[in-house]
Amino acid sequence: MGRGRAKAKQIKVARKLKYYSPDTDLNRLQQELGSESPTSGSSDPYDDEPDYSDYADKYNVDDDDEEEDDDAQRES
């Protein structure tokens, strides 16, 4: 018992957070985040990833070969 007042306070705070939307100063937020302009940067975050196709060709291992070797050893 005695939790009614605390619960009412939590509900009041939750409703205030849910329904109250203060005016946001987007310019100030942009300065705090350190971005230079809203459209700066590339639209695709994966543009600057390195090309791994050389490694894929070099290290591509067929699992079928290993299975055939295992089967040959089991039969012996």
N, CA, C and O atoms as a printed pandas DataFrame, in Angstrom:
     atom_number atom_name residue_name chain_id  residue_number  x_coord  y_coord  z_coord
0              1         N          MET        A               1    0.839   -1.179    0.000
1              2        CA          MET        A               1    0.000    0.000    0.000
2              3         C          MET        A               1    0.879    1.235    0.000
3              4         O          MET        A               1    2.081    1.165    0.253
4              5         N          GLY        A               2    0.258    2.365   -0.288
5              6        CA          GLY        A               2    1.016    3.595   -0.291
6              7         C          GLY        A               2    1.694    3.868   -1.621
7              8         O          GLY        A               2    2.460    4.822   -1.756
8              9         N          ARG        A               3    1.413    3.037   -2.585
9             10        CA          ARG        A               3    2.054    3.196   -3.879
10            11         C          ARG        A               3    1.211    4.056   -4.823
11            12         O          ARG        A               3    1.683    4.431   -5.896
12            13         N          GLY        A               4    0.013    4.364   -4.453
13            14        CA          GLY        A               4   -0.908    5.103   -5.309
14            15         C          GLY        A               4   -0.397    6.465   -5.705
15            16         O          GLY        A               4   -0.537    6.864   -6.861
16            17         N          ARG        A               5    0.192    7.188   -4.774
17            18        CA          ARG        A               5    0.687    8.532   -5.052
18            19         C          ARG        A               5    1.888    8.473   -5.994
19            20         O          ARG        A               5    1.995    9.291   -6.907
20            21         N          ALA        A               6    2.788    7.519   -5.783
21            22        CA          ALA        A               6    3.971    7.374   -6.644
22            23         C          ALA        A               6    3.563    6.950   -8.055
23            24         O          ALA        A               6    4.116    7.431   -9.044
24            25         N          LYS        A               7    2.599    6.054   -8.129
25            26        CA          LYS        A               7    2.129    5.596   -9.440
26            27         C          LYS        A               7    1.458    6.735  -10.192
27            28         O          LYS        A               7    1.660    6.888  -11.397
28            29         N          ALA        A               8    0.666    7.533   -9.495
29            30        CA          ALA        A               8    0.017    8.677  -10.134
30            31         C          ALA        A               8    1.059    9.664  -10.663
31            32         O          ALA        A               8    0.889   10.234  -11.741
32            33         N          LYS        A               9    2.118    9.861   -9.912
33            34        CA          LYS        A               9    3.192   10.764  -10.343
34            35         C          LYS        A               9    3.873   10.200  -11.593
35            36         O          LYS        A               9    4.173   10.953  -12.519
36            37         N          GLN        A              10    4.119    8.899  -11.631
37            38        CA          GLN        A              10    4.745    8.281  -12.804
38            39         C          GLN        A              10    3.854    8.412  -14.029
39            40         O          GLN        A              10    4.337    8.679  -15.130
40            41         N          ILE        A              11    2.555    8.223  -13.837
41            42        CA          ILE        A              11    1.620    8.358  -14.962
42            43         C          ILE        A              11    1.601    9.792  -15.460
43            44         O          ILE        A              11    1.562   10.030  -16.667
44            45         N          LYS        A              12    1.627   10.739  -14.549
45            46        CA          LYS        A              12    1.628   12.155  -14.922
46            47         C          LYS        A              12    2.873   12.500  -15.730
47            48         O          LYS        A              12    2.784   13.191  -16.745
48            49         N          VAL        A              13    4.022   12.026  -15.290
49            50        CA          VAL        A              13    5.276   12.290  -15.995
50            51         C          VAL        A              13    5.272   11.599  -17.356
51            52         O          VAL        A              13    5.719   12.178  -18.346
52            53         N          ALA        A              14    4.776   10.381  -17.410
53            54        CA          ALA        A              14    4.743    9.647  -18.672
54            55         C          ALA        A              14    3.842   10.336  -19.686
55            56         O          ALA        A              14    4.195   10.447  -20.861
56            57         N          ARG        A              15    2.688   10.795  -19.240
57            58        CA          ARG        A              15    1.782   11.514  -20.156
58            59         C          ARG        A              15    2.410   12.810  -20.641
59            60         O          ARG        A              15    2.268   13.178  -21.808
60            61         N          LYS        A              16    3.101   13.498  -19.748
61            62        CA          LYS        A              16    3.749   14.753  -20.132
62            63         C          LYS        A              16    4.805   14.491  -21.200
63            64         O          LYS        A              16    4.898   15.234  -22.177
64            65         N          LEU        A              17    5.597   13.447  -21.019
65            66        CA          LEU        A              17    6.627   13.119  -22.000
66            67         C          LEU        A              17    6.022   12.668  -23.323
67            68         O          LEU        A              17    6.565   12.956  -24.390
68            69         N          LYS        A              18    4.908   11.967  -23.253
69            70        CA          LYS        A              18    4.299   11.417  -24.454
70            71         C          LYS        A              18    3.626   12.498  -25.293
71            72         O          LYS        A              18    3.756   12.500  -26.517
72            73         N          TYR        A              19    2.912   13.411  -24.651
73            74        CA          TYR        A              19    2.078   14.350  -25.392
74            75         C          TYR        A              19    2.671   15.747  -25.534
75            76         O          TYR        A              19    2.196   16.528  -26.359
76            77         N          TYR        A              20    3.687   16.081  -24.761
77            78        CA          TYR        A              20    4.274   17.414  -24.840
78            79         C          TYR        A              20    5.430   17.382  -25.819
79            80         O          TYR        A              20    6.392   16.636  -25.632
80            81         N          SER        A              21    5.337   18.188  -26.860
81            82        CA          SER        A              21    6.425   18.252  -27.833
82            83         C          SER        A              21    6.918   19.692  -27.920
83            84         O          SER        A              21    6.298   20.526  -28.580
84            85         N          PRO        A              22    8.021   19.979  -27.263
85            86        CA          PRO        A              22    8.540   21.349  -27.285
86            87         C          PRO        A              22    9.059   21.709  -28.671
87            88         O          PRO        A              22    9.387   20.840  -29.479
88            89         N          ASP        A              23    9.125   23.010  -28.923
89            90        CA          ASP        A              23    9.701   23.474  -30.185
90            91         C          ASP        A              23   11.189   23.160  -30.185
91            92         O          ASP        A              23   11.914   23.539  -29.265
92            93         N          THR        A              24   11.627   22.478  -31.204
93            94        CA          THR        A              24   13.021   22.073  -31.299
94            95         C          THR        A              24   13.760   23.041  -32.202
95            96         O          THR        A              24   13.320   23.324  -33.316
96            97         N          ASP        A              25   14.874   23.542  -31.722
97            98        CA          ASP        A              25   15.712   24.421  -32.526
98            99         C          ASP        A              25   16.638   23.531  -33.353
99           100         O          ASP        A              25   17.688   23.096  -32.880
100          101         N          LEU        A              26   16.233   23.272  -34.584
101          102        CA          LEU        A              26   16.982   22.349  -35.429
102          103         C          LEU        A              26   18.358   22.890  -35.799
103          104         O          LEU        A              26   19.299   22.114  -35.961
104          105         N          ASN        A              27   18.489   24.197  -35.933
105          106        CA          ASN        A              27   19.802   24.774  -36.248
106          107         C          ASN        A              27   20.781   24.546  -35.099
107          108         O          ASN        A              27   21.940   24.198  -35.322
108          109         N          ARG        A              28   20.312   24.741  -33.884
109          110        CA          ARG        A              28   21.165   24.524  -32.709
110          111         C          ARG        A              28   21.532   23.033  -32.583
111          112         O          ARG        A              28   22.668   22.691  -32.254
112          113         N          LEU        A              29   20.569   22.171  -32.845
113          114        CA          LEU        A              29   20.826   20.738  -32.796
114          115         C          LEU        A              29   21.869   20.342  -33.835
115          116         O          LEU        A              29   22.747   19.522  -33.568
116          117         N          GLN        A              30   21.762   20.925  -35.007
117          118        CA          GLN        A              30   22.724   20.644  -36.075
118          119         C          GLN        A              30   24.131   21.073  -35.664
119          120         O          GLN        A              30   25.103   20.375  -35.952
120          121         N          GLN        A              31   24.241   22.209  -34.997
121          122        CA          GLN        A              31   25.554   22.670  -34.526
122          123         C          GLN        A              31   26.106   21.738  -33.456
123          124         O          GLN        A              31   27.299   21.434  -33.453
124          125         N          GLU        A              32   25.256   21.286  -32.556
125          126        CA          GLU        A              32   25.712   20.393  -31.493
126          127         C          GLU        A              32   26.188   19.052  -32.046
127          128         O          GLU        A              32   27.140   18.457  -31.540
128          129         N          LEU        A              33   25.516   18.593  -33.082
129          130        CA          LEU        A              33   25.904   17.314  -33.663
130          131         C          LEU        A              33   27.129   17.446  -34.556
131          132         O          LEU        A              33   27.731   16.440  -34.931
132          133         N          GLY        A              34   27.498   18.657  -34.894
133          134        CA          GLY        A              34   28.718   18.882  -35.650
134          135         C          GLY        A              34   28.574   18.664  -37.141
135          136         O          GLY        A              34   29.581   18.569  -37.843
136          137         N          SER        A              35   27.368   18.582  -37.641
137          138        CA          SER        A              35   27.218   18.408  -39.077
138          139         C          SER        A              35   27.217   19.779  -39.734
139          140         O          SER        A              35   26.777   20.770  -39.151
140          141         N          GLU        A              36   27.721   19.810  -40.960
141          142        CA          GLU        A              36   27.850   21.093  -41.633
142          143         C          GLU        A              36   26.584   21.507  -42.356
143          144         O          GLU        A              36   26.248   22.691  -42.390
144          145         N          SER        A              37   25.882   20.554  -42.932
145          146        CA          SER        A              37   24.617   20.860  -43.588
146          147         C          SER        A              37   23.730   19.631  -43.524
147          148         O          SER        A              37   24.229   18.515  -43.380
148          149         N          PRO        A              38   22.427   19.819  -43.630
149          150        CA          PRO        A              38   21.550   18.659  -43.530
150          151         C          PRO        A              38   21.730   17.671  -44.671
151          152         O          PRO        A              38   21.411   16.492  -44.516
152          153         N          THR        A              39   22.231   18.121  -45.808
153          154        CA          THR        A              39   22.405   17.228  -46.949
154          155         C          THR        A              39   23.850   16.790  -47.121
155          156         O          THR        A              39   24.185   16.173  -48.132
156          157         N          SER        A              40   24.714   17.093  -46.158
157          158        CA          SER        A              40   26.116   16.701  -46.302
158          159         C          SER        A              40   26.259   15.199  -46.141
159          160         O          SER        A              40   25.460   14.550  -45.466
160          161         N          GLY        A              41   27.288   14.662  -46.770
161          162        CA          GLY        A              41   27.510   13.225  -46.700
162          163         C          GLY        A              41   26.821   12.529  -47.836
163          164         O          GLY        A              41   25.955   13.099  -48.500
164          165         N          SER        A              42   27.201   11.306  -48.056
165          166        CA          SER        A              42   26.594   10.555  -49.142
166          167         C          SER        A              42   25.272    9.959  -48.689
167          168         O          SER        A              42   25.037    9.762  -47.497
168          169         N          SER        A              43   24.433    9.684  -49.638
169          170        CA          SER        A              43   23.138    9.109  -49.297
170          171         C          SER        A              43   23.262    7.621  -48.989
171          172         O          SER        A              43   22.426    7.062  -48.280
172          173         N          ASP        A              44   24.292    6.985  -49.515
173          174        CA          ASP        A              44   24.486    5.558  -49.276
174          175         C          ASP        A              44   25.639    5.366  -48.286
175          176         O          ASP        A              44   26.777    5.719  -48.596
176          177         N          PRO        A              45   25.366    4.816  -47.107
177          178        CA          PRO        A              45   26.430    4.671  -46.110
178          179         C          PRO        A              45   27.469    3.628  -46.495
179          180         O          PRO        A              45   28.513    3.547  -45.849
180          181         N          TYR        A              46   27.212    2.814  -47.545
181          182        CA          TYR        A              46   28.141    1.770  -47.931
182          183         C          TYR        A              46   29.012    2.171  -49.108
183          184         O          TYR        A              46   29.725    1.331  -49.658
184          185         N          ASP        A              47   28.970    3.442  -49.507
185          186        CA          ASP        A              47   29.768    3.886  -50.648
186          187         C          ASP        A              47   31.269    3.781  -50.389
187          188         O          ASP        A              47   32.028    3.479  -51.309
188          189         N          ASP        A              48   31.703    4.019  -49.175
189          190        CA          ASP        A              48   33.131    4.050  -48.895
190          191         C          ASP        A              48   33.677    2.721  -48.377
191          192         O          ASP        A              48   34.761    2.690  -47.794
192          193         N          GLU        A              49   32.955    1.635  -48.577
193          194        CA          GLU        A              49   33.471    0.328  -48.179
194          195         C          GLU        A              49   34.511   -0.144  -49.169
195          196         O          GLU        A              49   34.370    0.103  -50.367
196          197         N          PRO        A              50   35.554   -0.815  -48.708
197          198        CA          PRO        A              50   36.570   -1.337  -49.619
198          199         C          PRO        A              50   36.029   -2.463  -50.485
199          200         O          PRO        A              50   35.023   -3.091  -50.152
200          201         N          ASP        A              51   36.697   -2.707  -51.582
201          202        CA          ASP        A              51   36.293   -3.763  -52.505
202          203         C          ASP        A              51   36.941   -5.072  -52.053
203          204         O          ASP        A              51   38.165   -5.201  -52.053
204          205         N          TYR        A              52   36.120   -6.024  -51.674
205          206        CA          TYR        A              52   36.622   -7.303  -51.179
206          207         C          TYR        A              52   36.588   -8.398  -52.238
207          208         O          TYR        A              52   36.821   -9.566  -51.927
208          209         N          SER        A              53   36.304   -8.041  -53.470
209          210        CA          SER        A              53   36.180   -9.072  -54.500
210          211         C          SER        A              53   37.508   -9.797  -54.745
211          212         O          SER        A              53   37.510  -10.988  -55.057
212          213         N          ASP        A              54   38.644   -9.089  -54.605
213          214        CA          ASP        A              54   39.939   -9.751  -54.774
214          215         C          ASP        A              54   40.141  -10.836  -53.720
215          216         O          ASP        A              54   40.633  -11.925  -54.015
216          217         N          TYR        A              55   39.751  -10.517  -52.487
217          218        CA          TYR        A              55   39.892  -11.500  -51.408
218          219         C          TYR        A              55   38.940  -12.671  -51.602
219          220         O          TYR        A              55   39.285  -13.816  -51.310
220          221         N          ALA        A              56   37.753  -12.384  -52.092
221          222        CA          ALA        A              56   36.780  -13.455  -52.315
222          223         C          ALA        A              56   37.320  -14.446  -53.337
223          224         O          ALA        A              56   37.188  -15.657  -53.164
224          225         N          ASP        A              57   37.928  -13.928  -54.404
225          226        CA          ASP        A              57   38.491  -14.819  -55.418
226          227         C          ASP        A              57   39.675  -15.611  -54.859
227          228         O          ASP        A              57   39.836  -16.796  -55.148
228          229         N          LYS        A              58   40.489  -14.943  -54.063
229          230        CA          LYS        A              58   41.711  -15.570  -53.547
230          231         C          LYS        A              58   41.399  -16.658  -52.519
231          232         O          LYS        A              58   42.014  -17.725  -52.532
232          233         N          TYR        A              59   40.457  -16.388  -51.641
233          234        CA          TYR        A              59   40.204  -17.298  -50.525
234          235         C          TYR        A              59   38.938  -18.122  -50.683
235          236         O          TYR        A              59   38.512  -18.775  -49.731
236          237         N          ASN        A              60   38.333  -18.110  -51.845
237          238        CA          ASN        A              60   37.117  -18.883  -52.054
238          239         C          ASN        A              60   37.466  -20.369  -52.046
239          240         O          ASN        A              60   38.250  -20.837  -52.872
240          241         N          VAL        A              61   36.884  -21.092  -51.119
241          242        CA          VAL        A              61   37.163  -22.511  -50.966
242          243         C          VAL        A              61   35.866  -23.269  -51.200
243          244         O          VAL        A              61   34.834  -22.955  -50.607
244          245         N          ASP        A              62   35.930  -24.253  -52.056
245          246        CA          ASP        A              62   34.759  -25.080  -52.283
246          247         C          ASP        A              62   34.676  -26.114  -51.172
247          248         O          ASP        A              62   35.626  -26.858  -50.933
248          249         N          ASP        A              63   33.557  -26.156  -50.509
249          250        CA          ASP        A              63   33.360  -27.132  -49.448
250          251         C          ASP        A              63   33.168  -28.534  -50.006
251          252         O          ASP        A              63   33.382  -29.521  -49.302
252          253         N          ASP        A              64   32.768  -28.623  -51.263
253          254        CA          ASP        A              64   32.553  -29.935  -51.876
254          255         C          ASP        A              64   33.849  -30.737  -51.929
255          256         O          ASP        A              64   33.831  -31.951  -51.722
256          257         N          ASP        A              65   34.980  -30.070  -52.205
257          258        CA          ASP        A              65   36.265  -30.765  -52.265
258          259         C          ASP        A              65   36.611  -31.394  -50.922
259          260         O          ASP        A              65   37.098  -32.523  -50.864
260          261         N          GLU        A              66   36.362  -30.669  -49.859
261          262        CA          GLU        A              66   36.681  -31.188  -48.535
262          263         C          GLU        A              66   35.794  -32.376  -48.192
263          264         O          GLU        A              66   36.251  -33.340  -47.578
264          265         N          GLU        A              67   34.529  -32.308  -48.587
265          266        CA          GLU        A              67   33.620  -33.407  -48.301
266          267         C          GLU        A              67   34.039  -34.671  -49.052
267          268         O          GLU        A              67   33.939  -35.773  -48.514
268          269         N          GLU        A              68   34.508  -34.517  -50.293
269          270        CA          GLU        A              68   34.958  -35.666  -51.068
270          271         C          GLU        A              68   36.177  -36.298  -50.418
271          272         O          GLU        A              68   36.292  -37.522  -50.377
272          273         N          ASP        A              69   37.099  -35.466  -49.905
273          274        CA          ASP        A              69   38.278  -35.984  -49.229
274          275         C          ASP        A              69   37.886  -36.744  -47.961
275          276         O          ASP        A              69   38.457  -37.793  -47.662
276          277         N          ASP        A              70   36.919  -36.217  -47.223
277          278        CA          ASP        A              70   36.456  -36.871  -46.002
278          279         C          ASP        A              70   35.807  -38.209  -46.323
279          280         O          ASP        A              70   36.008  -39.192  -45.610
280          281         N          ASP        A              71   35.009  -38.245  -47.425
281          282        CA          ASP        A              71   34.362  -39.474  -47.814
282          283         C          ASP        A              71   35.395  -40.539  -48.221
283          284         O          ASP        A              71   35.227  -41.719  -47.915
284          285         N          ALA        A              72   36.464  -40.112  -48.913
285          286        CA          ALA        A              72   37.493  -41.048  -49.337
286          287         C          ALA        A              72   38.222  -41.637  -48.150
287          288         O          ALA        A              72   38.561  -42.821  -48.153
288          289         N          GLN        A              73   38.467  -40.818  -47.126
289          290        CA          GLN        A              73   39.154  -41.294  -45.935
290          291         C          GLN        A              73   38.258  -42.253  -45.141
291          292         O          GLN        A              73   38.754  -43.204  -44.536
292          293         N          ARG        A              74   36.963  -42.010  -45.140
293          294        CA          ARG        A              74   36.053  -42.870  -44.386
294          295         C          ARG        A              74   35.945  -44.246  -45.044
295          296         O          ARG        A              74   35.834  -45.253  -44.345
296          297         N          GLU        A              75   35.976  -44.303  -46.388
297          298        CA          GLU        A              75   35.855  -45.550  -47.089
298          299         C          GLU        A              75   37.085  -46.428  -46.924
299          300         O          GLU        A              75   36.991  -47.652  -47.015
300          301         N          SER        A              76   38.224  -45.819  -46.684
301          302        CA          SER        A              76   39.474  -46.572  -46.566
302          303         C          SER        A              76   39.570  -47.326  -45.276
303          304         O          SER        A              76   40.565  -48.007  -45.031
